[in-house]
Amino acid sequence: MIKECELVVIGAGPGGYTAAFYAADLGISTLLVERYDSLGGVCLNVGCIPSKMLLHSAALKEEAEEAAAYGLNFSKAQLDLKKLVAHKKKIIDKLSSGVRQLSRARKVDIVRGKASFSDANNLIVKDGKEEHRIVFQTAIIAAGSRPIFPSSMGKKSERIMSSTGALNLKNIPKKMLIIGGGIIGLELGFVYAQFGSKISVVEALDKLAPGVDRDIFNPLYKKIKKLFAEIKLNTVIENLEEEASMVKATMRPVGNKDASPETLEFDKVLVCIGRRPNSDLLAVEKTGLALDEKNHIIVDGQMRSSVANIFAIGDIVGQPMLAHKASKEARVAVDAIKGKRSLYDVRAMPNVIYTDPELAWTGLSEDEAKAQSIDYKKAIFPWAASGRATAISRNDGLTKIIYDAKTERILGVGICGKNAGELIAEAVLAIEMGAVVEDISETVHAHPTLSETFFEAAEAAHNLSTHYYTKRR
């Protein structure tokens, strides 16, 4: 079967469906290709959405157990795993169905199957024995990424899992090893630990969550040190060996081959050491597309590849691998296709770790400011001084502002605490609008709220925070 279109979008994740819908809204004849039955990509099906549902469930369990401290007594929370998994599936199905309905409403044609280029204007989509040839004027590649799974880790199984397998909860292991102390490892470690697993984390670097400002990470670190059974830094896994009822993990300190290896046994192992782009699955070499050394598609500021009529967005073009980044890139690419002035020029990309407490940050971190030799200052407001945080027994967080020492323009913001992922939006807007510290301190914030912590951090820059006394510098 042959289909013709102005624009073909490959991949129906947040970047892909945003591109397809926006293009259709602008009057472009659009076709959307997706290899799986369910629309929404990794984010909706085996990533952001299910993990946040599980994290919310884990946090609810913890809150119920802590409520006795202020007079609310519940019987001990019992996990009904089948019901939890069914609820997760219901959420995914509902959201995926919504994407499909929006596609129909916009008359975006959907073709299911695995896509591969035959040249820069033709795409072959195979679904079993059925095959489509898509003839397109322009293409947007939004085919995403997949977990890195080294051969030394053995084969994926119910005991040795990637993040996809870990989100498909079939049972809660007594002992679980997490290889990789980044965002995914911390989030899934939090879920499994709250549900009863003894979690051990092994990280090859000298810190968890590398790249995250230590000031905002430390409150979370204090919690996970108590929540997790063991954290091993500067340690590499040399081998995983699966036996009938367990996995033997052999590990050794980084850079010390003389040290005796240590072998520990676990019921399950989660491997989360990064993701790789799916460019190798699309036969992009037949188009002449240029790739970097990690097989990301190289694009310019309009998300245009080295082939003039082919654009690429999302994970497949590189870091940061975030759904909202892909969605922003989608609009830039479509505007470029329409001939509009467009450029991906984001000053403040929000990042969130959805543990409890949450971590959120945007703009420059303190380490980045130092590395760039920027003359900066910082202001910190501890949540122990926040009335709202104290009222909800969540005063373990802090809000931090990095700003230019001369102009006081806000360069970066980090937040640790309840709902930090929601609070960071104001900081993103402030940086994008070129706000200075006084712009925040002169803006009235509702009291008592957690959003006040950003306001009080701005006041603290001038030693004028009402609820946090600091001596004038």
Buried (B, 14 or more C-beta within 10 A) or exposed (E): EEBEBBBBBBBBBBBBBBBBBBBBEBEBBBBBBBBBEBBBBBBBBBBBBBBBBBBEBBBEBBBBEEEEEEEEEEEEBEBEEEEBBEBBEEBBEEBBEEBBEBBEEBEBBBBBBBBBBEEBBBBBBEEEEEEBEBEBBBBBBBBBBBBBBEEEBBEBEEBBBBBBBBBEBEEBBEBBBBBBBBBBBBBBBBBBBBBEBBBBBBBBBEBBBEBBBEBBBEBBBEBBEEBBEEBBBBBBBBBBEBEEEBBBBBBBBBEEEEEEEEEBEBBBBBBBBBBBBBBEBBBBEBBEBEBEEEBBBBBEEBBBBBBEBBBBBBBBBBEEBBBBBBBBBBBBBBBBBEEEEBEBEBBBBBBBBBBBBBBBBBBBBBEBBEEEEBEBBBBBBBBEBBBBBEEBEBBBBBBBBBBBEEEBBBBBBBBBBBBBBBBBEBBBEBBBEEBBBEBBBEEEBEEBBBBBBBBBBBBBBBEBBEBBEBEEE
